[in-house]
Amino acid sequence: MKGIKKYSLFLFILLALVYGIQFAIDQAYKHRCTDKVSLLMKHQVDAQLMVFGSSVAYVQFDAAVIGQETGLSAYNMGWDGVFFVQYNGIIKEFLSYETQCKYLVIACDFDNLGKNNLITRPDMYYAYMKNDNIYQSLHDIEPAKMFKAKYLPGYRFTILGKTFYNHFLNGKKDDSEINGFRPRYVPWTGDSTVKKFDARFDSDVYAKFRNTVNEIRKRNISVFIVMPPVYKDGYDRILNSEEIKNRYRTLAGHGVYFMDYTHDSLCNDKSMFYNNSHLNGFGASIFSHKFATDIKAIIGNTK
């Protein structure tokens, strides 16, 4: 009996220690890390015009330019490498607290509706596993791993990599971001030998996308589904480009707008891109001015 009690006490202390360390790491990460996800999770981001998406949002939508030209406060919540199924949780968390937003932009690359089997930049999300919106978006990608990460004591320690701890120990605001926007002034690094391919599409992801658009509209927020410029040679290699765009077009109407820039004049100028699907800083500035002008015209016509 004494052995069982000692074992039980030891197990209790061990579990308490594991949970305590995890709690301390999560809390410290939340307070020391000032990246955009942390700011949003602290409910400190609430602009009239919000931009969500992957790197095609992050490096191409200059929120300061858009704000100046439209007269709206604007913020770019885009992030490298994340597809809709992952940043969907961030949108839903934003909707849970926002009070200022009137217009929400979802910037879409051609793989945006594909099923992603790996969580990208998990270091930004694991501290928020208790948040239902974040957990569900991560669970949709890696269900078994996320279930164990949330409920199995100590399991998260086995999947937190070097990036997490570097960010945790050295997290500081990135001064190169302006209202969440980060331009890339880099030379062309595209690959002209890319073979023709079908962009990824998953019907379940599309259904989630449609549902999220409907949730945004229920809050009386206008939705702009935007396909940013793609360099012409890269665009020509996407076999199902029109099929993907038609999926978005079917959602347009009643406060939802589809804006297609994949045949814009910018798409013919290689000097404006650093690869097939991303404008460099110069191209992003021109595009942001164009986009802001178009948004302003739409807003003016709906008043």
C-alpha positions as CSV (number, residue, x, y, z in Angstrom):
1,M,0.0,0.0,0.0
2,K,2.8,2.4,0.9
3,G,4.5,1.6,-2.5
4,I,1.3,2.5,-4.3
5,K,1.0,5.8,-2.4
6,K,4.6,6.7,-3.1
7,Y,4.2,5.8,-6.8
8,S,0.9,7.8,-7.0
9,L,2.6,10.8,-5.3
10,F,5.6,10.6,-7.6
11,L,3.3,10.4,-10.7
12,F,1.3,13.4,-9.4
13,I,4.5,15.4,-8.9
14,L,5.8,14.5,-12.3
15,L,2.5,15.4,-14.0
16,A,2.4,18.7,-12.1
17,L,5.9,19.5,-13.1
18,V,5.3,18.7,-16.8
19,Y,2.1,20.8,-16.8
20,G,3.8,23.6,-14.9
21,I,6.8,23.8,-17.3
22,Q,4.4,23.8,-20.3
23,F,2.2,26.5,-18.7
24,A,5.3,28.6,-18.0
25,I,6.6,28.2,-21.5
26,D,3.2,29.1,-23.0
27,Q,2.7,32.1,-20.8
28,A,6.2,33.4,-21.3
29,Y,5.9,32.9,-25.1
30,K,2.6,34.8,-25.2
31,H,4.1,37.8,-23.3
32,R,7.5,37.9,-24.9
33,C,6.7,37.1,-28.5
34,T,5.2,40.1,-30.4
35,D,4.6,38.6,-33.8
36,K,1.2,39.2,-35.5
37,V,-0.4,36.0,-34.3
38,S,0.4,36.9,-30.7
39,L,-1.0,40.4,-31.1
40,L,-4.2,39.0,-32.6
41,M,-4.5,36.4,-29.9
42,K,-4.2,39.2,-27.4
43,H,-7.1,40.9,-29.3
44,Q,-4.8,43.9,-30.0
45,V,-5.4,43.9,-33.8
46,D,-8.7,45.4,-35.0
47,A,-8.6,47.5,-38.2
48,Q,-11.4,48.5,-40.5
49,L,-9.7,46.6,-43.3
50,M,-8.0,43.3,-42.6
51,V,-5.9,41.2,-45.0
52,F,-5.5,37.5,-44.3
53,G,-3.6,34.9,-46.3
54,S,-0.2,33.3,-46.9
55,S,2.9,35.0,-48.3
56,V,0.9,36.3,-51.2
57,A,-0.8,38.5,-48.6
58,Y,2.2,39.1,-46.4
59,V,4.6,40.5,-49.1
60,Q,2.2,42.0,-51.6
61,F,-0.5,44.1,-49.7
62,D,1.0,47.3,-48.3
63,A,-1.5,48.0,-45.5
64,A,-0.2,51.6,-45.0
65,V,-0.7,52.4,-48.7
66,I,-4.2,50.8,-48.7
67,G,-5.1,52.7,-45.6
68,Q,-3.9,56.1,-46.9
69,E,-5.7,55.8,-50.2
70,T,-9.0,54.4,-48.8
71,G,-9.1,56.4,-45.5
72,L,-9.5,53.2,-43.6
73,S,-7.3,51.7,-40.9
74,A,-5.7,48.6,-42.4
75,Y,-3.6,45.7,-41.2
76,N,-2.0,42.8,-42.9
77,M,-2.3,39.4,-41.1
78,G,-0.6,37.4,-43.9
79,W,2.2,34.9,-43.1
80,D,4.6,32.8,-45.1
81,G,3.7,29.3,-46.0
82,V,0.2,29.0,-44.4
83,F,-2.8,27.9,-46.5
84,F,-6.4,28.6,-45.7
85,V,-7.0,25.5,-43.6
86,Q,-4.4,26.8,-41.2
87,Y,-5.1,30.5,-41.1
88,N,-8.8,29.8,-40.9
89,G,-8.5,29.6,-37.1
90,I,-6.9,33.1,-37.0
91,I,-9.8,34.6,-39.0
92,K,-12.3,33.0,-36.7
93,E,-10.5,34.2,-33.6
94,F,-10.5,37.7,-35.1
95,L,-14.2,37.5,-35.8
96,S,-14.8,36.5,-32.1
97,Y,-13.7,39.9,-30.8
98,E,-13.5,42.5,-33.6
99,T,-15.6,45.7,-33.3
100,Q,-14.1,47.9,-36.1
101,C,-13.7,45.7,-39.2
102,K,-15.8,46.6,-42.2
103,Y,-13.8,44.9,-45.0
104,L,-11.9,41.6,-44.9
105,V,-9.6,40.6,-47.7
106,I,-8.6,36.9,-48.2
107,A,-5.6,36.8,-50.5
108,C,-5.5,33.5,-52.4
109,D,-2.7,31.7,-54.2
110,F,-3.6,28.8,-56.4
111,D,-2.9,26.2,-53.8
112,N,-4.9,28.0,-51.1
113,L,-7.8,25.4,-51.3
114,G,-5.5,22.4,-51.2
115,K,-5.3,20.1,-48.2
116,N,-2.2,20.7,-46.2
117,N,-0.8,17.7,-44.3
118,L,1.8,19.6,-42.3
119,I,1.4,22.5,-40.0
120,T,3.8,25.3,-41.0
121,R,5.4,27.6,-38.4
122,P,3.9,25.6,-35.5
123,D,6.0,27.7,-33.1
124,M,3.5,30.5,-33.5
125,Y,0.5,28.4,-32.7
126,Y,1.3,25.8,-30.0
127,A,1.0,28.3,-27.1
128,Y,-2.7,28.7,-28.0
129,M,-3.8,25.1,-28.1
130,K,-6.5,25.8,-25.5
131,N,-8.1,28.2,-27.9
132,D,-10.8,26.3,-29.8
133,N,-10.4,28.2,-33.0
134,I,-6.6,27.6,-33.2
135,Y,-6.9,24.0,-32.0
136,Q,-9.6,23.1,-34.6
137,S,-7.6,24.6,-37.5
138,L,-4.5,22.7,-36.5
139,H,-6.5,19.5,-35.8
140,D,-7.9,19.7,-39.3
141,I,-4.3,19.4,-40.6
142,E,-2.7,16.9,-38.3
143,P,-5.5,15.4,-36.1
144,A,-3.6,12.7,-34.3
145,K,-0.6,14.8,-33.5
146,M,-2.7,17.8,-32.3
147,F,-4.9,15.6,-30.1
148,K,-1.9,14.2,-28.4
149,A,-0.3,17.7,-28.2
150,K,-3.3,19.0,-26.3
151,Y,-4.2,16.1,-24.1
152,L,-1.1,14.0,-23.6
153,P,1.2,15.4,-20.8
154,G,4.7,16.2,-22.1
155,Y,4.0,15.2,-25.7
156,R,4.3,18.8,-26.9
157,F,7.9,18.9,-25.8
158,T,8.7,16.2,-28.4
159,I,7.4,18.3,-31.3
160,L,8.7,21.8,-30.4
161,G,11.7,22.4,-32.6
162,K,14.6,24.8,-32.5
163,T,12.6,27.6,-34.2
164,F,10.1,27.6,-31.3
165,Y,12.8,27.9,-28.6
166,N,14.7,30.6,-30.5
167,H,11.6,32.6,-30.9
168,F,10.6,32.0,-27.3
169,L,14.0,33.1,-26.0
170,N,14.7,35.9,-28.4
171,G,11.2,37.0,-29.6
172,K,11.0,40.6,-30.4
173,K,9.0,42.8,-32.7
174,D,10.1,42.7,-36.3
175,D,10.8,46.3,-37.2
176,S,10.7,45.5,-41.0
177,E,6.9,45.0,-40.8
178,I,4.7,48.0,-41.5
179,N,1.1,47.3,-40.3
180,G,1.9,43.7,-40.7
181,F,3.3,44.1,-44.3
182,R,6.8,43.0,-45.2
183,P,8.1,43.8,-48.7
184,R,10.7,41.6,-50.3
185,Y,13.3,43.6,-52.1
186,V,15.2,40.6,-53.5
187,P,16.2,39.7,-57.1
188,W,14.3,37.2,-59.2
189,T,14.7,33.7,-57.9
190,G,12.0,32.0,-60.0
191,D,12.5,28.8,-61.9
192,S,11.7,29.0,-65.6
193,T,11.8,25.2,-65.9
194,V,8.8,24.5,-63.7
195,K,6.6,21.8,-65.4
196,K,2.9,22.3,-66.0
197,F,0.8,21.2,-63.0
198,D,-2.6,21.2,-61.5
199,A,-3.1,23.5,-58.5
200,R,-4.2,21.6,-55.4
201,F,-7.9,21.6,-54.6
202,D,-9.8,19.7,-51.9
203,S,-13.6,19.9,-51.6
204,D,-13.6,19.7,-47.8
205,V,-11.3,22.7,-47.6
206,Y,-13.5,24.6,-50.1
207,A,-16.5,23.9,-47.9
208,K,-14.7,25.3,-44.9
209,F,-13.7,28.3,-47.0
210,R,-17.3,28.9,-48.0
211,N,-18.5,28.5,-44.4
212,T,-15.9,31.1,-43.2
213,V,-17.0,33.6,-45.9
214,N,-20.6,33.1,-44.7
215,E,-19.6,33.7,-41.1
216,I,-17.8,36.9,-42.1
217,R,-20.9,38.1,-43.9
218,K,-23.1,37.4,-40.9
219,R,-21.1,40.1,-39.1
220,N,-22.0,42.5,-41.9
221,I,-18.4,42.6,-43.1
222,S,-17.7,42.8,-46.8
223,V,-15.4,40.0,-48.1
224,F,-12.9,40.5,-50.9
225,I,-11.5,37.3,-52.3
226,V,-8.4,38.4,-54.2
227,M,-6.1,36.5,-56.6
228,P,-3.0,38.7,-56.7
229,P,-0.7,39.0,-59.8
230,V,1.1,36.0,-61.1
231,Y,4.0,36.3,-63.5
232,K,2.7,35.3,-67.0
233,D,5.1,32.3,-67.5
234,G,4.2,30.9,-64.2
235,Y,0.5,31.4,-64.7
236,D,0.6,29.5,-68.0
237,R,2.0,26.5,-66.2
238,I,-1.1,26.1,-64.0
239,L,-3.4,23.7,-65.9
240,N,-6.5,24.2,-63.8
241,S,-6.2,28.0,-63.2
242,E,-9.6,28.9,-64.5
243,E,-11.2,26.0,-62.6
244,I,-9.8,27.3,-59.3
245,K,-10.8,30.8,-60.0
246,N,-14.3,29.7,-60.9
247,R,-14.6,28.2,-57.5
248,Y,-14.1,31.6,-56.0
249,R,-16.3,33.3,-58.5
250,T,-19.3,31.2,-57.4
251,L,-19.1,32.8,-53.9
252,A,-19.3,36.3,-55.2
253,G,-22.4,38.4,-54.6
254,H,-24.3,39.8,-51.6
255,G,-21.2,41.6,-50.1
256,V,-18.7,39.1,-51.4
257,Y,-16.4,40.3,-54.2
258,F,-14.0,38.3,-56.3
259,M,-11.0,40.4,-57.6
260,D,-8.7,38.7,-60.2
261,Y,-5.3,40.3,-60.9
262,T,-3.8,37.3,-62.6
263,H,-3.9,39.0,-66.0
264,D,-3.0,42.5,-64.7
265,S,-0.4,44.4,-66.7
266,L,2.1,43.8,-63.8
267,C,2.0,40.1,-64.8
268,N,4.0,40.9,-67.9
269,D,6.9,42.6,-66.2
270,K,9.4,40.2,-64.7
271,S,11.2,43.0,-62.9
272,M,8.2,43.3,-60.6
273,F,8.5,39.8,-59.3
274,Y,11.0,37.7,-57.3
275,N,9.4,34.5,-58.4
276,N,6.3,33.4,-60.4
277,S,3.8,34.0,-57.6
278,H,5.3,36.8,-55.5
279,L,5.8,40.5,-56.4
280,N,8.9,42.1,-55.1
281,G,8.8,45.3,-53.0
282,F,8.5,47.5,-56.1
283,G,5.8,45.4,-57.6
284,A,3.9,45.2,-54.3
285,S,3.9,49.0,-54.0
286,I,2.3,49.4,-57.5
287,F,-0.1,46.6,-56.9
288,S,-1.2,48.0,-53.5
289,H,-2.0,51.4,-55.1
290,K,-4.1,49.6,-57.8
291,F,-5.8,47.5,-55.3
292,A,-6.6,50.4,-53.0
293,T,-8.1,52.3,-56.0
294,D,-10.3,49.4,-56.9
295,I,-11.4,48.9,-53.3
296,K,-12.2,52.6,-53.0
297,A,-14.3,52.4,-56.1
298,I,-16.3,49.4,-54.8
299,I,-16.8,50.9,-51.4
300,G,-18.0,54.2,-53.0
301,N,-20.5,52.3,-55.2
302,T,-22.0,50.4,-52.2
303,K,-22.6,53.4,-50.0
